């Protein structure tokens, strides 16, 4: 709107100036000048209100124009300016033209300057009031816009023959455009909708201002089933159709302003610009009714299964991390709920939220960038080529105490936070490897990174891994991805495809804790698995039972026969270490052999271990 307003005022002024320079003796001449002049005044004033709207959008501020405060705060001045232009057609009060076509000012033209200064002034006050909420770059560009525009206005007011005002407006609006040069960071390009990052930037602004607001979440529960039935591309077309509807739903259904975001792969978040809970709940009901109907996509009639629920700040959460934990918990179990519109207040969060302590803590650590990745050495006196380490994420609680969260990571019930943590560990491990190996593509240091079910099931998982390794200047062959036995057994076709593609990239795949659940041997054989980590219970049971010893020996021999390395995991004592070596395990890992340590400590430890024996 701001760009269009400046463009319209510039074009109308250019045409008006051309008409003044080249007068015509024709009946249309003066009316055309009056039209151009009127468009110039309205568009120029429009750039003032659009500037204010731009500042409000940067700060995520909303005024309901259906209220007196909203109308007088935003549109009264603009409407008054239009009224003055209309009156000016019948009785010159702002400007008029001589018979020769020369522009002449009238007494009330000062009114336009007062209105323009009002919009500029309110914009500056908002910038100063919420100074801490704006990036320095944005503040500089916004204030530069004001400075250049005001200079042009003052200069032309006292020197009306020099047409410089719009020149400075064009320069200042070009500076604003610079701040919008990378919209890809905030937009999901597949669905042409605001993305998760944009959502949490808006949440962060609202929480910092401590403003109550409502968000309606819509989950499309049968997305994965649709992908299997009609294909991934067609399923994305269905989501795009749904996204197009949700972007307009607030204004279409209830005539309220909403912003729609893609919160996750199958969840949309609709931020309601209203402090009225009735509006939020009414919108949720409308959306629920729409989800009961089918969507027509590419000649197909598609039925979707969905749920809606409303979250309110500050009643339901106090921070973005708490919001993420609760939304993930609700959407994880939402398919089991009968009502399409879920009443969040009626859910029993007590015991379930205790299980989310890790999730909540992890999100706070990731947001504050204080999570630490440590490395636990993979020991072997036989294989000295690959200096391998298990990359493990350590978090800090509210008291600053370091928390080992290895036992808190589930096999299947993964959340967005756990997936983000996995990517964070992968990035930190790749960064350390790039430093240790010093650019040597065949460098000796390697790292093992655990991956959850949800992460490897993403359609863009391989692309994410490649991007992280490229950005950190690490080689795929330096990385091994570790999947639990349960994860491997229950993975879907997308995850299986991703595993095969990673094998082609020379990323090693490790199966963790084999023997703790149902092991799918045929899948292990069919996939590019390099190593199997035996469950620690197998090793411990083999110490006191001859039968369990024979079983453990059979497992080790089985994998050796098909050229798969065997590792004994979670070694806690000398007896467990000796039993693992007796069984013929290729590698051993556990706190008894070496606890997780910082990157520099790990390098010194592992070098001493192999070089000094």
Secondary structure, DSSP 8 states (H G I E B T S, - for coil): -HHHHHHHHHHHHHHHHHHHHS---SHHHHHHHHHHHHHHHHHHHHHHHHHHHHHHHHTT----TTSHHHHHHHTHHHHHHHHHHHHHHHS-SSEEE-TT--EEE-GGGHHHHHHHHHHHHHHHHHHHHTGGGS-HHHHHHHHHHHHHHHHHHHHHHH-TTS--HHHHHHHHHHHHHHTTTTGGGGEETTTTEE-HHHHHHHHHHHHHHT--EEEEEEEETTHHHHHHHH-HHHHHHHHHHHHHHHHHHIIIIIS--EEEEE-SSSEEEEEE--S-HHHHHHHHHHHHHHHTS-EEETTEEE---EEEEEEEETTTBSSHHHHHHHHHHHHHHGGG-S-SEE-GGGS--HHHHHTTHHHHHHHHHHHHT--EEEEEE-B-SS--S-EEEEEEEEEE-TTS-EEE-GGG--SS---HHHHHHHHHHHHHHHHHHHHHHTT-TT-SEEEEEE--HHHHT-TTHHHHHHHHHHHTT--GGGEEEEEEHHHHHH--HHHHHHHHHHHHTT-EEEEEEETSS---HHHHHHTTEEEEEE-HHHHHHHHH-HHHHHHHHHHHHHHHHTT-EEEE----SHHHHHHHHHHT-SEE-STTT---B-HHHHHHHHHHHHHH-
